[in-house]
């Protein structure tokens, strides 16, 4: 029982005047965003063309480049007094003569997918499981070099341990042996393409100080960061929502103190690099479809379509979009076309988030705050050229090689100047007829690949002073990691979100957040 005085003191505490301390308002850093339309396809797409034209287009574009690199590297090169000479075609190689030739690599692997097997799937009791590697245990695979004239089998110690896949353009030097194989002594790639200067595209359209020229009058953002996340894998289950909620609260500045809020305020853009939704259920067979009773309601079969994953993703995006712009890149498990380049996910999938994007079919004067992009995607963020994929090209290259060095595969893709070299051999793609859109005309400053086993990063350089930051972005659903790229230094770090288990196996209320710099 309390006295009247005690009650009065308690009332004075409750009625205390607010303090004069001012809480600073934290604002989100602005982002300069200038996407490219490199991988967009025409509205009318035709698939009746032959895929052979794609290889000829790639060879015609990259063969002169790799020949210039090889001619400079091997000019005057001699072995045992014999000077190497260039031959125009693969069939012009002569036995015993030291020469070099350029062409397209073809990997002859018995375990690679076969179109005849795909046609005969209807006769199988069950389809065979997908192979993790195309390399056979007994080593019965061969690297070949081909052009419009023919094909030449490559051999030699130089090829051992190196990364070669079907579709890359290279030049090889050596001699043909008595077995008709080409003994490779050395090989060259097209190497990194021209790298644009920072703000190059933005400066072209920017107003200048005077009519006679001068530097553009534009306020450039400084000290900002770009967040890259992949592999959300949303299924629509309640159990998976806690980690995603923690990430949203952190990115909105609601789960940390003032110092961390100031750091989060520097993140100017979020890039979702593929597989935002979990993999859909397998396509049923004809027999299953015939024996299944349809239960359509409001225009769709509720037993075959689950709207919960897309609804959860739309809610996540619409929660973040008022605070931060988002670029959405589709992946292998997202509702987009399977063949590369994947086109943007349709706006109908996002009834709430699409309010932040331009209406379909209408060009926007400014880049969309919510940009549903292609896979691969290319654009300028805060002046830096960025190139990113959902992970399918690197995952397919992984099947050709023995190791698991994802950064080495990414580096080779840039030095081959092809973002999807194994397409269309083992990676589905559109049959281009006029231009191979996968050939890189310019070298990016940042190259990131989503849905990789772990976070990795490296810095590579080119012969003309190019510098590229390689980033392997892990799956958020498995690792809880988000990659943060500093747009001034291009250094990459990760922010990890963990959900701890309670004593009785229940997920704890408190989140765990950890930052790691590489």
ZILIN-V124098 format. One record per backbone hydrogen bond with DSSP energy under -1.0 kcal/mol. NH is the residue of the N-H (numbers start at 1). CO is the residue of the C=O. E is the energy in kcal/mol with one decimal. If there is no record, write none. Layout:
# ZILIN-V124098
nh & co & e
NH & CO & E
NH & CO & E
This chain:
# ZILIN-V124098
nh & co & e
7 & 3 & -2.2
8 & 4 & -2.0
9 & 5 & -2.7
10 & 6 & -2.3
11 & 7 & -2.0
12 & 8 & -2.2
13 & 9 & -2.0
14 & 10 & -1.9
15 & 11 & -1.8
16 & 13 & -1.1
29 & 265 & -2.9
34 & 380 & -2.8
36 & 378 & -2.4
40 & 37 & -1.2
54 & 51 & -1.1
56 & 52 & -1.7
57 & 53 & -2.4
58 & 54 & -2.1
59 & 55 & -2.5
60 & 56 & -2.6
61 & 57 & -1.7
62 & 58 & -2.4
63 & 59 & -2.4
66 & 62 & -2.5
67 & 63 & -2.2
68 & 64 & -1.6
69 & 65 & -1.8
70 & 66 & -2.5
71 & 67 & -2.7
72 & 68 & -1.8
73 & 69 & -1.8
74 & 70 & -2.7
77 & 74 & -1.9
79 & 82 & -2.2
82 & 79 & -1.8
84 & 77 & -2.7
85 & 98 & -1.3
87 & 100 & -2.2
92 & 89 & -1.1
93 & 90 & -1.5
96 & 176 & -1.8
97 & 94 & -1.6
99 & 174 & -2.4
100 & 85 & -1.8
101 & 172 & -1.9
103 & 170 & -2.3
104 & 146 & -3.1
105 & 168 & -2.7
106 & 144 & -2.6
108 & 142 & -3.0
112 & 109 & -1.6
118 & 114 & -1.7
119 & 115 & -2.0
120 & 116 & -1.5
121 & 118 & -1.2
123 & 120 & -1.6
124 & 121 & -1.6
134 & 399 & -3.2
139 & 136 & -1.7
141 & 139 & -1.9
142 & 108 & -1.9
144 & 106 & -2.4
145 & 152 & -3.1
146 & 104 & -2.6
147 & 150 & -2.1
152 & 145 & -2.8
154 & 143 & -3.2
155 & 182 & -2.4
159 & 156 & -1.0
162 & 159 & -1.5
167 & 105 & -2.7
168 & 165 & -1.4
170 & 103 & -2.0
171 & 188 & -2.2
172 & 101 & -2.5
173 & 186 & -3.0
174 & 99 & -2.6
175 & 183 & -1.4
177 & 181 & -3.0
180 & 177 & -1.5
182 & 153 & -3.0
183 & 175 & -3.2
184 & 155 & -3.0
185 & 173 & -3.8
186 & 173 & -1.4
188 & 171 & -2.6
191 & 415 & -2.0
199 & 383 & -1.5
200 & 197 & -1.8
203 & 199 & -2.3
204 & 200 & -1.0
210 & 213 & -1.2
213 & 210 & -1.6
217 & 207 & -2.4
218 & 216 & -1.1
225 & 266 & -2.4
226 & 485 & -2.1
227 & 269 & -2.6
228 & 483 & -3.1
229 & 271 & -2.9
231 & 274 & -2.5
233 & 275 & -2.2
234 & 276 & -2.3
241 & 238 & -1.2
245 & 241 & -2.5
246 & 242 & -2.4
247 & 243 & -2.2
248 & 244 & -2.4
249 & 245 & -2.6
250 & 246 & -2.3
251 & 247 & -2.6
252 & 248 & -1.9
253 & 250 & -1.2
254 & 249 & -3.4
261 & 257 & -2.3
262 & 258 & -2.2
263 & 259 & -1.4
264 & 260 & -2.7
265 & 261 & -2.1
266 & 263 & -1.2
267 & 264 & -1.6
268 & 225 & -2.7
270 & 325 & -2.2
271 & 227 & -2.9
272 & 327 & -2.9
273 & 229 & -3.1
274 & 272 & -1.1
274 & 329 & -1.5
278 & 234 & -2.2
289 & 285 & -2.1
290 & 286 & -2.4
291 & 287 & -2.1
297 & 300 & -2.6
300 & 297 & -1.1
302 & 295 & -1.0
304 & 301 & -1.3
305 & 301 & -1.5
311 & 307 & -2.0
312 & 308 & -2.6
313 & 309 & -2.3
314 & 310 & -2.4
315 & 311 & -2.1
316 & 312 & -2.2
317 & 313 & -2.6
318 & 314 & -2.7
319 & 315 & -1.5
320 & 316 & -1.6
321 & 317 & -2.8
323 & 320 & -2.0
324 & 320 & -2.0
326 & 369 & -2.1
327 & 270 & -2.5
328 & 371 & -2.8
329 & 272 & -2.9
334 & 331 & -1.0
336 & 334 & -2.4
340 & 428 & -2.4
342 & 375 & -2.4
349 & 346 & -1.8
350 & 347 & -1.8
354 & 350 & -2.0
356 & 353 & -2.1
357 & 354 & -1.5
362 & 359 & -1.8
370 & 356 & -1.5
371 & 326 & -2.8
373 & 328 & -2.5
375 & 342 & -2.2
377 & 388 & -2.8
379 & 386 & -2.1
380 & 34 & -2.1
381 & 384 & -2.4
382 & 32 & -3.5
384 & 381 & -1.8
386 & 379 & -3.3
387 & 446 & -2.5
388 & 377 & -2.5
389 & 448 & -1.4
395 & 391 & -2.4
396 & 392 & -2.0
397 & 393 & -2.1
398 & 394 & -2.2
400 & 397 & -1.8
406 & 404 & -1.3
409 & 405 & -1.5
410 & 406 & -2.3
411 & 407 & -2.5
412 & 408 & -2.1
413 & 409 & -1.9
414 & 410 & -1.6
415 & 411 & -2.3
416 & 412 & -2.6
418 & 413 & -2.2
419 & 438 & -2.5
423 & 420 & -1.2
426 & 422 & -2.2
430 & 340 & -2.2
432 & 430 & -1.7
439 & 436 & -1.4
440 & 417 & -2.0
443 & 194 & -3.0
445 & 385 & -2.8
446 & 385 & -1.9
447 & 469 & -2.8
448 & 387 & -2.3
449 & 471 & -2.1
450 & 389 & -2.1
452 & 473 & -2.5
456 & 472 & -1.3
458 & 470 & -1.7
460 & 468 & -2.4
462 & 466 & -2.0
465 & 462 & -1.4
468 & 460 & -2.5
469 & 445 & -2.8
470 & 458 & -3.0
471 & 447 & -2.3
472 & 456 & -3.1
473 & 449 & -2.8
476 & 230 & -3.3
477 & 231 & -2.2
479 & 475 & -2.6
480 & 476 & -1.6
482 & 495 & -2.1
483 & 228 & -2.5
484 & 493 & -3.4
485 & 226 & -2.7
486 & 491 & -2.5
487 & 224 & -2.1
490 & 486 & -2.6
493 & 484 & -2.1
494 & 516 & -3.7
495 & 482 & -2.5
496 & 514 & -3.7
497 & 480 & -2.8
498 & 512 & -2.6
502 & 506 & -4.7
505 & 502 & -1.4
508 & 500 & -3.8
512 & 498 & -2.0
514 & 496 & -1.9
516 & 494 & -2.9
518 & 492 & -2.1
